[in-house]
Amino acid sequence: MRLILFLSLFMMDFAYSKVSNMVLFSISNARNDLLSDASNGGVNYYFNYDHKNGHRFQARSGINLNFDTSEASLTDARLRHRYTFYSKKANKDGWIVGSDSRVYLAFSQNSQDTKEFIPLIQLAPHFTYSFTIENDLTIGLAYKPMYSRTFNTVDRVPADPQDPNNGLVINTIDQSIDHGFIFTLSYLKIYFEAYFDFKMQWDSQSRRVDDQFNTYQELYYAINNQFSIGLGHQSGAFIYDKRGSNQTFKFAEGDSFYLMGIINF
């Protein structure tokens, strides 16, 4: 009887919630030319559960594809929870304050070799203000600080993962704090997002290491409610180089371009 009552309450609660799925296909290139020979891609599956009280739970799993070697490898799975603490909006204008928590699981080979079963957790509040200029043109501004804690099983790793036998090693990164600034623009079926992130890091010896920055810009077009396509650009580098003397704050270092296809169901 208790089981029947529990199942009845669960189904009633589920009826007020929403379940959705998404598959993201991507192809990227680590050079300035997306159509050059060396490229890779990935396939990610997202399961979303939106609860009636504003909580969103998400699970993600995926694979990386290397088109040069015709190899596929698992990426770390991710469990994510988002919640809106405060929302004061008139139509599309107003403030939103929420939280974003993420727990990763060591599915990739690199994480299994050098990290705990839970290799990474991330905690972040976010503050968003959006406003409408025209009936169909909405602009959003957001600030998202994030704390990340990495759980390593080793204190030192190869400085160049592509050439682990060159003898150079560095301390692993244990903690970081990101300051993320986000600009969004949506108009009819077009959505644009620009993101800039400044990262402060601490290694396994609790010492500050070189700060980093990362930025991306993504442009999406919704064909319909189920299908979208997108184009993106990502760049990142150390604020200072490894010698700690020369400034490397420039967008030409570490560029990558990528194409995306999204299916919602």
C-alpha positions in Angstrom: 0.0 0.0 0.0 2.8 2.4 0.9 4.5 1.5 -2.4 1.3 2.3 -4.4 0.9 5.6 -2.5 4.6 6.5 -3.2 4.2 5.7 -6.9 1.0 7.6 -7.1 2.6 10.7 -5.6 5.7 10.3 -7.8 3.5 10.1 -10.9 1.5 13.2 -9.8 4.8 15.1 -9.2 6.2 13.9 -12.6 3.1 15.1 -14.4 3.9 18.7 -13.3 7.4 18.3 -14.6 9.0 18.2 -18.1 11.5 15.8 -19.6 13.4 16.6 -22.7 16.4 15.2 -24.7 19.0 16.8 -26.9 21.8 15.5 -29.1 24.6 17.8 -30.1 26.8 17.0 -33.1 30.0 19.1 -33.6 33.0 19.2 -35.9 35.9 21.4 -34.9 39.4 22.4 -36.0 42.3 23.5 -33.9 43.6 25.8 -36.6 42.3 29.0 -38.2 40.8 27.1 -41.1 37.8 24.9 -40.3 38.1 23.1 -43.7 41.8 22.1 -43.3 42.7 18.5 -43.1 43.2 18.1 -39.3 39.9 18.2 -37.5 37.9 16.4 -34.9 34.3 16.3 -33.6 32.0 14.9 -31.0 28.5 13.6 -30.2 26.9 14.6 -26.8 23.6 13.4 -25.4 21.7 15.5 -22.8 18.8 14.4 -20.6 16.9 17.2 -19.0 14.4 17.0 -16.2 12.7 20.3 -15.3 10.9 20.1 -12.0 7.8 22.2 -11.3 9.5 24.2 -8.5 12.2 25.6 -10.8 14.9 22.9 -10.4 16.5 21.6 -13.6 18.5 18.4 -13.5 20.7 17.4 -16.4 22.9 14.4 -17.3 25.4 14.5 -20.2 27.5 11.8 -21.8 29.4 11.9 -25.1 32.3 10.8 -27.3 35.1 12.6 -29.0 35.9 11.7 -32.6 39.3 12.1 -34.2 38.9 12.1 -38.0 42.6 11.9 -38.6 43.1 8.6 -36.8 39.5 7.4 -37.1 39.4 6.9 -33.3 36.6 7.5 -30.8 36.9 8.1 -27.0 34.6 8.7 -24.2 34.3 12.1 -22.5 33.7 12.6 -18.8 30.0 12.3 -18.0 28.5 15.3 -16.2 25.6 15.7 -13.7 24.3 19.2 -13.5 21.7 21.0 -11.3 20.4 24.5 -11.9 18.0 26.5 -9.8 16.5 30.0 -10.0 16.5 31.7 -6.6 15.1 35.0 -7.7 13.3 36.1 -10.8 11.8 39.5 -11.3 10.8 40.0 -15.0 8.2 42.0 -16.8 7.7 40.2 -20.1 11.3 39.6 -21.1 12.9 42.4 -19.1 14.4 42.0 -15.6 16.8 40.1 -13.3 17.4 36.4 -12.7 19.6 35.1 -9.9 20.4 31.4 -9.8 22.9 28.6 -9.1 24.7 26.1 -11.3 26.3 22.9 -9.7 28.2 20.3 -11.7 29.7 16.9 -10.8 31.8 15.1 -13.4 32.4 11.3 -13.6 35.7 9.8 -14.8 34.7 8.2 -18.1 37.6 9.5 -20.2 40.9 7.6 -20.3 42.8 10.6 -19.1 40.6 11.0 -16.0 40.8 7.3 -15.2 44.7 7.5 -15.4 45.2 10.7 -13.4 42.0 11.5 -11.4 39.5 10.2 -8.9 36.2 8.7 -9.9 34.7 12.1 -9.4 37.5 14.2 -11.1 35.8 17.6 -10.9 33.1 19.5 -9.2 32.0 23.1 -10.0 29.8 25.5 -8.1 28.6 28.8 -9.5 26.0 31.5 -8.9 24.9 33.5 -11.9 23.3 37.0 -12.2 21.5 37.8 -15.5 19.7 40.9 -16.7 17.8 40.9 -19.9 15.9 43.6 -21.7 13.9 44.0 -25.0 14.7 46.7 -27.5 12.1 45.7 -30.1 9.3 43.1 -29.8 11.5 40.3 -31.1 15.0 41.6 -30.1 16.2 40.6 -26.6 19.6 41.3 -25.1 21.0 39.5 -22.0 24.0 40.4 -19.8 25.3 37.9 -17.2 28.1 37.5 -14.7 28.9 34.0 -13.6 31.8 33.4 -11.1 32.6 29.7 -10.7 34.7 27.7 -8.2 36.2 24.4 -9.5 37.9 21.7 -7.5 39.8 18.9 -9.2 40.6 15.6 -7.5 43.8 14.2 -8.8 45.5 10.9 -8.1 48.9 12.2 -9.2 50.7 15.5 -8.3 52.6 15.9 -11.6 51.6 15.3 -15.2 53.4 15.7 -18.6 53.7 19.3 -19.7 52.7 18.3 -23.2 50.0 15.5 -23.3 50.7 15.0 -27.0 54.4 14.1 -26.2 54.4 12.6 -22.7 57.9 11.1 -23.1 59.7 14.5 -23.5 60.6 14.5 -19.8 58.9 17.8 -19.0 56.3 17.7 -16.2 54.2 20.2 -14.4 52.1 20.2 -11.2 48.5 19.3 -11.5 45.8 22.0 -11.1 43.7 21.5 -7.9 41.6 24.6 -7.7 40.5 27.5 -9.9 38.1 30.4 -9.8 36.6 31.7 -13.0 35.0 35.1 -13.7 32.6 34.6 -16.7 30.9 37.5 -18.5 28.2 36.6 -21.0 26.4 38.6 -23.7 23.4 37.2 -25.5 21.2 38.4 -28.3 18.1 36.7 -29.6 16.0 37.8 -32.6 13.3 35.6 -34.0 15.1 32.3 -34.9 18.6 33.6 -34.5 20.5 33.4 -31.2 24.0 34.8 -30.5 26.2 34.3 -27.4 29.6 35.7 -26.6 31.5 34.6 -23.5 34.7 35.8 -21.9 36.3 34.0 -18.9 39.2 35.0 -16.7 40.6 32.1 -14.7 42.8 32.1 -11.6 44.4 28.7 -10.7 46.2 26.9 -7.9 48.4 23.8 -8.3 48.8 20.7 -6.1 51.3 22.7 -4.0 48.7 25.4 -3.3 50.7 27.9 -5.4 49.2 30.4 -7.9 50.0 29.6 -11.5 49.6 31.7 -14.6 46.2 33.1 -15.1 44.3 32.2 -18.2 41.5 33.5 -20.4 39.0 31.8 -22.6 36.5 33.3 -25.0 34.0 31.9 -27.4 31.3 33.3 -29.7 28.4 31.1 -31.0 25.7 31.9 -33.6 22.6 29.6 -33.8 19.7 29.4 -36.2 16.6 27.4 -35.2 15.2 25.7 -38.3 12.2 24.6 -36.3 11.5 23.4 -32.7 13.5 20.2 -33.2 16.5 21.2 -35.3 19.1 24.0 -35.0 22.5 24.6 -36.5 25.3 26.7 -35.2 28.8 28.1 -35.9 31.3 28.9 -33.1 34.8 30.2 -32.5 36.9 29.6 -29.3 40.2 31.1 -28.2 42.2 30.8 -25.0 45.7 31.3 -23.7 47.8 32.2 -20.7 47.7 35.8 -19.7 51.5 35.5 -19.4 53.6 32.8 -21.0 55.3 30.0 -19.1 58.4 32.1 -18.5 56.2 34.7 -16.7 57.6 37.6 -18.6 55.9 38.1 -22.0 52.2 39.0 -22.2 50.2 36.7 -24.5 46.8 38.2 -24.2 45.8 37.8 -27.8 43.0 36.1 -29.7 45.2 34.5 -32.3 46.6 31.9 -29.9 44.7 28.6 -29.5 42.0 29.4 -31.9 39.4 26.8 -33.0 36.3 27.0 -35.1 33.4 24.5 -35.0 30.1 23.7 -36.6 27.2 22.3 -34.6 23.9 20.5 -35.3 21.3 20.1 -32.5 18.3 17.8 -32.3 15.7 18.3 -29.6 13.1 15.7 -28.8 
